[in-house]
Amino acid sequence: MTPAASTHSPIAFASIESLHEVGAATEHWAQTFNRGDPSEIASLYLDDAVLWGTVAPGLLTGRQEIHAYFSRACVPGALPRVQIEQQHLRVMGEIAVNSGAYLFHVIDQGHERPLPARFSMVWRKTPQGWRLVDHHSSARPGS
């Protein structure tokens, strides 16, 4: 029996529309990150969200800590940028998981350098749209 035909599967299979919405939410996260406004970035996370930031020394819990992290990461004159390279989306009702790769461009000692990274984002559908509840980002091995 295929999973789609199972009556015992706890996973509700996603509509194409939901997959597009989560992909668009991820692209919106990247565009928001590239604008460098910590408050705007933090608004994409739920109040109780957690973040393993790419350069964070520890787990960040709650929107306030997430805001503080992006305040340190998004420094005027040395603003990093990100480009989504790969996404693998799964939507299960009101929860979605997006695993993929992105490429950061960071300023290091006045010079731009690439920082390839990977991510897992867990999104939750809210009345305000899809919001992050969990986000893990780490440098790709060998980078």
Phi and psi in radians as a Rosetta constraint file:
Dihedral C 1 N 2 CA 2 C 2 CIRCULARHARMONIC -1.367 0.35
Dihedral N 2 CA 2 C 2 N 3 CIRCULARHARMONIC 2.679 0.35
Dihedral C 2 N 3 CA 3 C 3 CIRCULARHARMONIC -0.989 0.35
Dihedral N 3 CA 3 C 3 N 4 CIRCULARHARMONIC -0.612 0.35
Dihedral C 3 N 4 CA 4 C 4 CIRCULARHARMONIC -1.148 0.35
Dihedral N 4 CA 4 C 4 N 5 CIRCULARHARMONIC -0.466 0.35
Dihedral C 4 N 5 CA 5 C 5 CIRCULARHARMONIC -1.605 0.35
Dihedral N 5 CA 5 C 5 N 6 CIRCULARHARMONIC -0.158 0.35
Dihedral C 5 N 6 CA 6 C 6 CIRCULARHARMONIC -1.234 0.35
Dihedral N 6 CA 6 C 6 N 7 CIRCULARHARMONIC 2.314 0.35
Dihedral C 6 N 7 CA 7 C 7 CIRCULARHARMONIC -1.550 0.35
Dihedral N 7 CA 7 C 7 N 8 CIRCULARHARMONIC -0.095 0.35
Dihedral C 7 N 8 CA 8 C 8 CIRCULARHARMONIC -1.831 0.35
Dihedral N 8 CA 8 C 8 N 9 CIRCULARHARMONIC -0.005 0.35
Dihedral C 8 N 9 CA 9 C 9 CIRCULARHARMONIC -1.281 0.35
Dihedral N 9 CA 9 C 9 N 10 CIRCULARHARMONIC 2.254 0.35
Dihedral C 9 N 10 CA 10 C 10 CIRCULARHARMONIC -1.361 0.35
Dihedral N 10 CA 10 C 10 N 11 CIRCULARHARMONIC -0.122 0.35
Dihedral C 10 N 11 CA 11 C 11 CIRCULARHARMONIC -1.658 0.35
Dihedral N 11 CA 11 C 11 N 12 CIRCULARHARMONIC 2.163 0.35
Dihedral C 11 N 12 CA 12 C 12 CIRCULARHARMONIC -1.533 0.35
Dihedral N 12 CA 12 C 12 N 13 CIRCULARHARMONIC 2.142 0.35
Dihedral C 12 N 13 CA 13 C 13 CIRCULARHARMONIC -1.275 0.35
Dihedral N 13 CA 13 C 13 N 14 CIRCULARHARMONIC 2.503 0.35
Dihedral C 13 N 14 CA 14 C 14 CIRCULARHARMONIC -1.326 0.35
Dihedral N 14 CA 14 C 14 N 15 CIRCULARHARMONIC 2.593 0.35
Dihedral C 14 N 15 CA 15 C 15 CIRCULARHARMONIC -1.435 0.35
Dihedral N 15 CA 15 C 15 N 16 CIRCULARHARMONIC 2.753 0.35
Dihedral C 15 N 16 CA 16 C 16 CIRCULARHARMONIC -1.007 0.35
Dihedral N 16 CA 16 C 16 N 17 CIRCULARHARMONIC -0.662 0.35
Dihedral C 16 N 17 CA 17 C 17 CIRCULARHARMONIC -1.058 0.35
Dihedral N 17 CA 17 C 17 N 18 CIRCULARHARMONIC -0.765 0.35
Dihedral C 17 N 18 CA 18 C 18 CIRCULARHARMONIC -1.125 0.35
Dihedral N 18 CA 18 C 18 N 19 CIRCULARHARMONIC -0.707 0.35
Dihedral C 18 N 19 CA 19 C 19 CIRCULARHARMONIC -1.062 0.35
Dihedral N 19 CA 19 C 19 N 20 CIRCULARHARMONIC -0.753 0.35
Dihedral C 19 N 20 CA 20 C 20 CIRCULARHARMONIC -1.125 0.35
Dihedral N 20 CA 20 C 20 N 21 CIRCULARHARMONIC -0.693 0.35
Dihedral C 20 N 21 CA 21 C 21 CIRCULARHARMONIC -1.072 0.35
Dihedral N 21 CA 21 C 21 N 22 CIRCULARHARMONIC -0.774 0.35
Dihedral C 21 N 22 CA 22 C 22 CIRCULARHARMONIC -1.224 0.35
Dihedral N 22 CA 22 C 22 N 23 CIRCULARHARMONIC -0.689 0.35
Dihedral C 22 N 23 CA 23 C 23 CIRCULARHARMONIC -1.061 0.35
Dihedral N 23 CA 23 C 23 N 24 CIRCULARHARMONIC -0.723 0.35
Dihedral C 23 N 24 CA 24 C 24 CIRCULARHARMONIC -1.180 0.35
Dihedral N 24 CA 24 C 24 N 25 CIRCULARHARMONIC -0.644 0.35
Dihedral C 24 N 25 CA 25 C 25 CIRCULARHARMONIC -1.113 0.35
Dihedral N 25 CA 25 C 25 N 26 CIRCULARHARMONIC -0.667 0.35
Dihedral C 25 N 26 CA 26 C 26 CIRCULARHARMONIC -1.178 0.35
Dihedral N 26 CA 26 C 26 N 27 CIRCULARHARMONIC -0.762 0.35
Dihedral C 26 N 27 CA 27 C 27 CIRCULARHARMONIC -1.097 0.35
Dihedral N 27 CA 27 C 27 N 28 CIRCULARHARMONIC -0.672 0.35
Dihedral C 27 N 28 CA 28 C 28 CIRCULARHARMONIC -1.113 0.35
Dihedral N 28 CA 28 C 28 N 29 CIRCULARHARMONIC -0.680 0.35
Dihedral C 28 N 29 CA 29 C 29 CIRCULARHARMONIC -1.008 0.35
Dihedral N 29 CA 29 C 29 N 30 CIRCULARHARMONIC -0.803 0.35
Dihedral C 29 N 30 CA 30 C 30 CIRCULARHARMONIC -1.097 0.35
Dihedral N 30 CA 30 C 30 N 31 CIRCULARHARMONIC -0.771 0.35
Dihedral C 30 N 31 CA 31 C 31 CIRCULARHARMONIC -1.108 0.35
Dihedral N 31 CA 31 C 31 N 32 CIRCULARHARMONIC -0.701 0.35
Dihedral C 31 N 32 CA 32 C 32 CIRCULARHARMONIC -1.151 0.35
Dihedral N 32 CA 32 C 32 N 33 CIRCULARHARMONIC -0.764 0.35
Dihedral C 32 N 33 CA 33 C 33 CIRCULARHARMONIC -1.000 0.35
Dihedral N 33 CA 33 C 33 N 34 CIRCULARHARMONIC -0.759 0.35
Dihedral C 33 N 34 CA 34 C 34 CIRCULARHARMONIC -1.170 0.35
Dihedral N 34 CA 34 C 34 N 35 CIRCULARHARMONIC -0.384 0.35
Dihedral C 34 N 35 CA 35 C 35 CIRCULARHARMONIC -1.342 0.35
Dihedral N 35 CA 35 C 35 N 36 CIRCULARHARMONIC -0.397 0.35
Dihedral C 35 N 36 CA 36 C 36 CIRCULARHARMONIC 1.352 0.35
Dihedral N 36 CA 36 C 36 N 37 CIRCULARHARMONIC 0.354 0.35
Dihedral C 36 N 37 CA 37 C 37 CIRCULARHARMONIC -1.692 0.35
Dihedral N 37 CA 37 C 37 N 38 CIRCULARHARMONIC 1.842 0.35
Dihedral C 37 N 38 CA 38 C 38 CIRCULARHARMONIC -0.972 0.35
Dihedral N 38 CA 38 C 38 N 39 CIRCULARHARMONIC -0.641 0.35
Dihedral C 38 N 39 CA 39 C 39 CIRCULARHARMONIC -1.164 0.35
Dihedral N 39 CA 39 C 39 N 40 CIRCULARHARMONIC -0.720 0.35
Dihedral C 39 N 40 CA 40 C 40 CIRCULARHARMONIC -1.167 0.35
Dihedral N 40 CA 40 C 40 N 41 CIRCULARHARMONIC -0.705 0.35
Dihedral C 40 N 41 CA 41 C 41 CIRCULARHARMONIC -1.123 0.35
Dihedral N 41 CA 41 C 41 N 42 CIRCULARHARMONIC -0.857 0.35
Dihedral C 41 N 42 CA 42 C 42 CIRCULARHARMONIC -1.073 0.35
Dihedral N 42 CA 42 C 42 N 43 CIRCULARHARMONIC -0.483 0.35
Dihedral C 42 N 43 CA 43 C 43 CIRCULARHARMONIC -1.164 0.35
Dihedral N 43 CA 43 C 43 N 44 CIRCULARHARMONIC -0.250 0.35
Dihedral C 43 N 44 CA 44 C 44 CIRCULARHARMONIC -1.476 0.35
Dihedral N 44 CA 44 C 44 N 45 CIRCULARHARMONIC -0.064 0.35
Dihedral C 44 N 45 CA 45 C 45 CIRCULARHARMONIC -1.885 0.35
Dihedral N 45 CA 45 C 45 N 46 CIRCULARHARMONIC 2.513 0.35
Dihedral C 45 N 46 CA 46 C 46 CIRCULARHARMONIC -1.202 0.35
Dihedral N 46 CA 46 C 46 N 47 CIRCULARHARMONIC 2.805 0.35
Dihedral C 46 N 47 CA 47 C 47 CIRCULARHARMONIC -0.977 0.35
Dihedral N 47 CA 47 C 47 N 48 CIRCULARHARMONIC -0.623 0.35
Dihedral C 47 N 48 CA 48 C 48 CIRCULARHARMONIC -1.803 0.35
Dihedral N 48 CA 48 C 48 N 49 CIRCULARHARMONIC 0.362 0.35
Dihedral C 48 N 49 CA 49 C 49 CIRCULARHARMONIC -1.163 0.35
Dihedral N 49 CA 49 C 49 N 50 CIRCULARHARMONIC 2.794 0.35
Dihedral C 49 N 50 CA 50 C 50 CIRCULARHARMONIC -2.180 0.35
Dihedral N 50 CA 50 C 50 N 51 CIRCULARHARMONIC 2.626 0.35
Dihedral C 50 N 51 CA 51 C 51 CIRCULARHARMONIC -2.447 0.35
Dihedral N 51 CA 51 C 51 N 52 CIRCULARHARMONIC 2.209 0.35
Dihedral C 51 N 52 CA 52 C 52 CIRCULARHARMONIC -1.727 0.35
Dihedral N 52 CA 52 C 52 N 53 CIRCULARHARMONIC 1.633 0.35
Dihedral C 52 N 53 CA 53 C 53 CIRCULARHARMONIC -1.223 0.35
Dihedral N 53 CA 53 C 53 N 54 CIRCULARHARMONIC 2.661 0.35
Dihedral C 53 N 54 CA 54 C 54 CIRCULARHARMONIC -0.946 0.35
Dihedral N 54 CA 54 C 54 N 55 CIRCULARHARMONIC -0.677 0.35
Dihedral C 54 N 55 CA 55 C 55 CIRCULARHARMONIC -2.065 0.35
Dihedral N 55 CA 55 C 55 N 56 CIRCULARHARMONIC 0.288 0.35
Dihedral C 55 N 56 CA 56 C 56 CIRCULARHARMONIC -1.387 0.35
Dihedral N 56 CA 56 C 56 N 57 CIRCULARHARMONIC 2.390 0.35
Dihedral C 56 N 57 CA 57 C 57 CIRCULARHARMONIC -1.297 0.35
Dihedral N 57 CA 57 C 57 N 58 CIRCULARHARMONIC -0.273 0.35
Dihedral C 57 N 58 CA 58 C 58 CIRCULARHARMONIC -2.687 0.35
Dihedral N 58 CA 58 C 58 N 59 CIRCULARHARMONIC 3.124 0.35
Dihedral C 58 N 59 CA 59 C 59 CIRCULARHARMONIC -1.257 0.35
Dihedral N 59 CA 59 C 59 N 60 CIRCULARHARMONIC 2.300 0.35
Dihedral C 59 N 60 CA 60 C 60 CIRCULARHARMONIC -1.766 0.35
Dihedral N 60 CA 60 C 60 N 61 CIRCULARHARMONIC 2.244 0.35
Dihedral C 60 N 61 CA 61 C 61 CIRCULARHARMONIC -2.117 0.35
Dihedral N 61 CA 61 C 61 N 62 CIRCULARHARMONIC 2.234 0.35
Dihedral C 61 N 62 CA 62 C 62 CIRCULARHARMONIC 1.566 0.35
Dihedral N 62 CA 62 C 62 N 63 CIRCULARHARMONIC 2.687 0.35
Dihedral C 62 N 63 CA 63 C 63 CIRCULARHARMONIC -1.075 0.35
Dihedral N 63 CA 63 C 63 N 64 CIRCULARHARMONIC -0.584 0.35
Dihedral C 63 N 64 CA 64 C 64 CIRCULARHARMONIC -1.114 0.35
Dihedral N 64 CA 64 C 64 N 65 CIRCULARHARMONIC -0.799 0.35
Dihedral C 64 N 65 CA 65 C 65 CIRCULARHARMONIC -1.175 0.35
Dihedral N 65 CA 65 C 65 N 66 CIRCULARHARMONIC -0.636 0.35
Dihedral C 65 N 66 CA 66 C 66 CIRCULARHARMONIC -1.127 0.35
Dihedral N 66 CA 66 C 66 N 67 CIRCULARHARMONIC -0.741 0.35
Dihedral C 66 N 67 CA 67 C 67 CIRCULARHARMONIC -1.047 0.35
Dihedral N 67 CA 67 C 67 N 68 CIRCULARHARMONIC -0.794 0.35
Dihedral C 67 N 68 CA 68 C 68 CIRCULARHARMONIC -1.080 0.35
Dihedral N 68 CA 68 C 68 N 69 CIRCULARHARMONIC -0.692 0.35
Dihedral C 68 N 69 CA 69 C 69 CIRCULARHARMONIC -1.058 0.35
Dihedral N 69 CA 69 C 69 N 70 CIRCULARHARMONIC -0.859 0.35
Dihedral C 69 N 70 CA 70 C 70 CIRCULARHARMONIC -1.226 0.35
Dihedral N 70 CA 70 C 70 N 71 CIRCULARHARMONIC -0.443 0.35
Dihedral C 70 N 71 CA 71 C 71 CIRCULARHARMONIC -1.135 0.35
Dihedral N 71 CA 71 C 71 N 72 CIRCULARHARMONIC -0.629 0.35
Dihedral C 71 N 72 CA 72 C 72 CIRCULARHARMONIC -1.341 0.35
Dihedral N 72 CA 72 C 72 N 73 CIRCULARHARMONIC -0.625 0.35
Dihedral C 72 N 73 CA 73 C 73 CIRCULARHARMONIC -1.352 0.35
Dihedral N 73 CA 73 C 73 N 74 CIRCULARHARMONIC -0.527 0.35
Dihedral C 73 N 74 CA 74 C 74 CIRCULARHARMONIC -1.813 0.35
Dihedral N 74 CA 74 C 74 N 75 CIRCULARHARMONIC 1.308 0.35
Dihedral C 74 N 75 CA 75 C 75 CIRCULARHARMONIC -1.600 0.35
Dihedral N 75 CA 75 C 75 N 76 CIRCULARHARMONIC 2.192 0.35
Dihedral C 75 N 76 CA 76 C 76 CIRCULARHARMONIC -0.955 0.35
Dihedral N 76 CA 76 C 76 N 77 CIRCULARHARMONIC 2.401 0.35
Dihedral C 76 N 77 CA 77 C 77 CIRCULARHARMONIC 1.551 0.35
Dihedral N 77 CA 77 C 77 N 78 CIRCULARHARMONIC -0.308 0.35
Dihedral C 77 N 78 CA 78 C 78 CIRCULARHARMONIC -2.383 0.35
Dihedral N 78 CA 78 C 78 N 79 CIRCULARHARMONIC 0.604 0.35
Dihedral C 78 N 79 CA 79 C 79 CIRCULARHARMONIC -1.164 0.35
Dihedral N 79 CA 79 C 79 N 80 CIRCULARHARMONIC 2.093 0.35
Dihedral C 79 N 80 CA 80 C 80 CIRCULARHARMONIC -1.264 0.35
Dihedral N 80 CA 80 C 80 N 81 CIRCULARHARMONIC 2.764 0.35
Dihedral C 80 N 81 CA 81 C 81 CIRCULARHARMONIC -2.233 0.35
Dihedral N 81 CA 81 C 81 N 82 CIRCULARHARMONIC 2.746 0.35
Dihedral C 81 N 82 CA 82 C 82 CIRCULARHARMONIC -2.386 0.35
Dihedral N 82 CA 82 C 82 N 83 CIRCULARHARMONIC 2.572 0.35
Dihedral C 82 N 83 CA 83 C 83 CIRCULARHARMONIC -2.320 0.35
Dihedral N 83 CA 83 C 83 N 84 CIRCULARHARMONIC 2.180 0.35
Dihedral C 83 N 84 CA 84 C 84 CIRCULARHARMONIC -1.244 0.35
Dihedral N 84 CA 84 C 84 N 85 CIRCULARHARMONIC 2.238 0.35
Dihedral C 84 N 85 CA 85 C 85 CIRCULARHARMONIC -1.840 0.35
Dihedral N 85 CA 85 C 85 N 86 CIRCULARHARMONIC -0.583 0.35
Dihedral C 85 N 86 CA 86 C 86 CIRCULARHARMONIC -2.646 0.35
Dihedral N 86 CA 86 C 86 N 87 CIRCULARHARMONIC 2.457 0.35
Dihedral C 86 N 87 CA 87 C 87 CIRCULARHARMONIC -2.391 0.35
Dihedral N 87 CA 87 C 87 N 88 CIRCULARHARMONIC 2.480 0.35
Dihedral C 87 N 88 CA 88 C 88 CIRCULARHARMONIC -2.275 0.35
Dihedral N 88 CA 88 C 88 N 89 CIRCULARHARMONIC 1.854 0.35
Dihedral C 88 N 89 CA 89 C 89 CIRCULARHARMONIC -1.744 0.35
Dihedral N 89 CA 89 C 89 N 90 CIRCULARHARMONIC 2.429 0.35
Dihedral C 89 N 90 CA 90 C 90 CIRCULARHARMONIC -2.385 0.35
Dihedral N 90 CA 90 C 90 N 91 CIRCULARHARMONIC 2.256 0.35
Dihedral C 90 N 91 CA 91 C 91 CIRCULARHARMONIC -2.096 0.35
Dihedral N 91 CA 91 C 91 N 92 CIRCULARHARMONIC 2.228 0.35
Dihedral C 91 N 92 CA 92 C 92 CIRCULARHARMONIC -2.193 0.35
Dihedral N 92 CA 92 C 92 N 93 CIRCULARHARMONIC 1.464 0.35
Dihedral C 92 N 93 CA 93 C 93 CIRCULARHARMONIC 1.219 0.35
Dihedral N 93 CA 93 C 93 N 94 CIRCULARHARMONIC -2.071 0.35
Dihedral C 93 N 94 CA 94 C 94 CIRCULARHARMONIC -1.572 0.35
Dihedral N 94 CA 94 C 94 N 95 CIRCULARHARMONIC 0.029 0.35
Dihedral C 94 N 95 CA 95 C 95 CIRCULARHARMONIC -2.081 0.35
Dihedral N 95 CA 95 C 95 N 96 CIRCULARHARMONIC 2.465 0.35
Dihedral C 95 N 96 CA 96 C 96 CIRCULARHARMONIC -2.388 0.35
Dihedral N 96 CA 96 C 96 N 97 CIRCULARHARMONIC 2.570 0.35
Dihedral C 96 N 97 CA 97 C 97 CIRCULARHARMONIC -2.130 0.35
Dihedral N 97 CA 97 C 97 N 98 CIRCULARHARMONIC 2.294 0.35
Dihedral C 97 N 98 CA 98 C 98 CIRCULARHARMONIC -2.208 0.35
Dihedral N 98 CA 98 C 98 N 99 CIRCULARHARMONIC 2.046 0.35
Dihedral C 98 N 99 CA 99 C 99 CIRCULARHARMONIC -1.985 0.35
Dihedral N 99 CA 99 C 99 N 100 CIRCULARHARMONIC 2.420 0.35
Dihedral C 99 N 100 CA 100 C 100 CIRCULARHARMONIC -3.056 0.35
Dihedral N 100 CA 100 C 100 N 101 CIRCULARHARMONIC -2.799 0.35
Dihedral C 100 N 101 CA 101 C 101 CIRCULARHARMONIC -2.293 0.35
Dihedral N 101 CA 101 C 101 N 102 CIRCULARHARMONIC 2.532 0.35
Dihedral C 101 N 102 CA 102 C 102 CIRCULARHARMONIC -2.428 0.35
Dihedral N 102 CA 102 C 102 N 103 CIRCULARHARMONIC 2.875 0.35
Dihedral C 102 N 103 CA 103 C 103 CIRCULARHARMONIC -2.119 0.35
Dihedral N 103 CA 103 C 103 N 104 CIRCULARHARMONIC 2.029 0.35
Dihedral C 103 N 104 CA 104 C 104 CIRCULARHARMONIC -1.542 0.35
Dihedral N 104 CA 104 C 104 N 105 CIRCULARHARMONIC 2.572 0.35
Dihedral C 104 N 105 CA 105 C 105 CIRCULARHARMONIC -2.037 0.35
Dihedral N 105 CA 105 C 105 N 106 CIRCULARHARMONIC 1.959 0.35
Dihedral C 105 N 106 CA 106 C 106 CIRCULARHARMONIC -2.001 0.35
Dihedral N 106 CA 106 C 106 N 107 CIRCULARHARMONIC 2.698 0.35
Dihedral C 106 N 107 CA 107 C 107 CIRCULARHARMONIC -1.707 0.35
Dihedral N 107 CA 107 C 107 N 108 CIRCULARHARMONIC 2.094 0.35
Dihedral C 107 N 108 CA 108 C 108 CIRCULARHARMONIC -2.205 0.35
Dihedral N 108 CA 108 C 108 N 109 CIRCULARHARMONIC 1.973 0.35
Dihedral C 108 N 109 CA 109 C 109 CIRCULARHARMONIC 0.920 0.35
Dihedral N 109 CA 109 C 109 N 110 CIRCULARHARMONIC 0.764 0.35
Dihedral C 109 N 110 CA 110 C 110 CIRCULARHARMONIC 1.437 0.35
Dihedral N 110 CA 110 C 110 N 111 CIRCULARHARMONIC -0.030 0.35
Dihedral C 110 N 111 CA 111 C 111 CIRCULARHARMONIC -2.086 0.35
Dihedral N 111 CA 111 C 111 N 112 CIRCULARHARMONIC 2.435 0.35
Dihedral C 111 N 112 CA 112 C 112 CIRCULARHARMONIC -1.369 0.35
Dihedral N 112 CA 112 C 112 N 113 CIRCULARHARMONIC 2.395 0.35
Dihedral C 112 N 113 CA 113 C 113 CIRCULARHARMONIC -2.447 0.35
Dihedral N 113 CA 113 C 113 N 114 CIRCULARHARMONIC 2.608 0.35
Dihedral C 113 N 114 CA 114 C 114 CIRCULARHARMONIC -1.371 0.35
Dihedral N 114 CA 114 C 114 N 115 CIRCULARHARMONIC 2.562 0.35
Dihedral C 114 N 115 CA 115 C 115 CIRCULARHARMONIC -2.330 0.35
Dihedral N 115 CA 115 C 115 N 116 CIRCULARHARMONIC 1.597 0.35
Dihedral C 115 N 116 CA 116 C 116 CIRCULARHARMONIC -1.168 0.35
Dihedral N 116 CA 116 C 116 N 117 CIRCULARHARMONIC 2.354 0.35
Dihedral C 116 N 117 CA 117 C 117 CIRCULARHARMONIC -2.468 0.35
Dihedral N 117 CA 117 C 117 N 118 CIRCULARHARMONIC 2.894 0.35
Dihedral C 117 N 118 CA 118 C 118 CIRCULARHARMONIC -2.144 0.35
Dihedral N 118 CA 118 C 118 N 119 CIRCULARHARMONIC 2.765 0.35
Dihedral C 118 N 119 CA 119 C 119 CIRCULARHARMONIC -2.527 0.35
Dihedral N 119 CA 119 C 119 N 120 CIRCULARHARMONIC 2.729 0.35
Dihedral C 119 N 120 CA 120 C 120 CIRCULARHARMONIC -2.308 0.35
Dihedral N 120 CA 120 C 120 N 121 CIRCULARHARMONIC 2.200 0.35
Dihedral C 120 N 121 CA 121 C 121 CIRCULARHARMONIC -2.151 0.35
Dihedral N 121 CA 121 C 121 N 122 CIRCULARHARMONIC 2.268 0.35
Dihedral C 121 N 122 CA 122 C 122 CIRCULARHARMONIC -1.895 0.35
Dihedral N 122 CA 122 C 122 N 123 CIRCULARHARMONIC 2.093 0.35
Dihedral C 122 N 123 CA 123 C 123 CIRCULARHARMONIC -1.869 0.35
Dihedral N 123 CA 123 C 123 N 124 CIRCULARHARMONIC 2.611 0.35
Dihedral C 123 N 124 CA 124 C 124 CIRCULARHARMONIC -2.226 0.35
Dihedral N 124 CA 124 C 124 N 125 CIRCULARHARMONIC 2.325 0.35
Dihedral C 124 N 125 CA 125 C 125 CIRCULARHARMONIC -1.358 0.35
Dihedral N 125 CA 125 C 125 N 126 CIRCULARHARMONIC 2.220 0.35
Dihedral C 125 N 126 CA 126 C 126 CIRCULARHARMONIC -2.196 0.35
Dihedral N 126 CA 126 C 126 N 127 CIRCULARHARMONIC 2.992 0.35
Dihedral C 126 N 127 CA 127 C 127 CIRCULARHARMONIC -1.051 0.35
Dihedral N 127 CA 127 C 127 N 128 CIRCULARHARMONIC -0.406 0.35
Dihedral C 127 N 128 CA 128 C 128 CIRCULARHARMONIC -1.568 0.35
Dihedral N 128 CA 128 C 128 N 129 CIRCULARHARMONIC 0.036 0.35
Dihedral C 128 N 129 CA 129 C 129 CIRCULARHARMONIC 1.943 0.35
Dihedral N 129 CA 129 C 129 N 130 CIRCULARHARMONIC -2.974 0.35
Dihedral C 129 N 130 CA 130 C 130 CIRCULARHARMONIC -1.304 0.35
Dihedral N 130 CA 130 C 130 N 131 CIRCULARHARMONIC 2.269 0.35
Dihedral C 130 N 131 CA 131 C 131 CIRCULARHARMONIC -2.243 0.35
Dihedral N 131 CA 131 C 131 N 132 CIRCULARHARMONIC 2.596 0.35
Dihedral C 131 N 132 CA 132 C 132 CIRCULARHARMONIC -1.355 0.35
Dihedral N 132 CA 132 C 132 N 133 CIRCULARHARMONIC 2.337 0.35
Dihedral C 132 N 133 CA 133 C 133 CIRCULARHARMONIC -1.944 0.35
Dihedral N 133 CA 133 C 133 N 134 CIRCULARHARMONIC -0.430 0.35
Dihedral C 133 N 134 CA 134 C 134 CIRCULARHARMONIC -2.648 0.35
Dihedral N 134 CA 134 C 134 N 135 CIRCULARHARMONIC 2.363 0.35
Dihedral C 134 N 135 CA 135 C 135 CIRCULARHARMONIC -2.527 0.35
Dihedral N 135 CA 135 C 135 N 136 CIRCULARHARMONIC 2.118 0.35
Dihedral C 135 N 136 CA 136 C 136 CIRCULARHARMONIC -2.036 0.35
Dihedral N 136 CA 136 C 136 N 137 CIRCULARHARMONIC 2.327 0.35
Dihedral C 136 N 137 CA 137 C 137 CIRCULARHARMONIC -2.433 0.35
Dihedral N 137 CA 137 C 137 N 138 CIRCULARHARMONIC 2.305 0.35
Dihedral C 137 N 138 CA 138 C 138 CIRCULARHARMONIC -2.569 0.35
Dihedral N 138 CA 138 C 138 N 139 CIRCULARHARMONIC 2.652 0.35
Dihedral C 138 N 139 CA 139 C 139 CIRCULARHARMONIC -1.074 0.35
Dihedral N 139 CA 139 C 139 N 140 CIRCULARHARMONIC 2.486 0.35
Dihedral C 139 N 140 CA 140 C 140 CIRCULARHARMONIC -1.273 0.35
Dihedral N 140 CA 140 C 140 N 141 CIRCULARHARMONIC 2.437 0.35
Dihedral C 140 N 141 CA 141 C 141 CIRCULARHARMONIC -0.948 0.35
Dihedral N 141 CA 141 C 141 N 142 CIRCULARHARMONIC 2.468 0.35
Dihedral C 141 N 142 CA 142 C 142 CIRCULARHARMONIC 1.446 0.35
Dihedral N 142 CA 142 C 142 N 143 CIRCULARHARMONIC 0.056 0.35
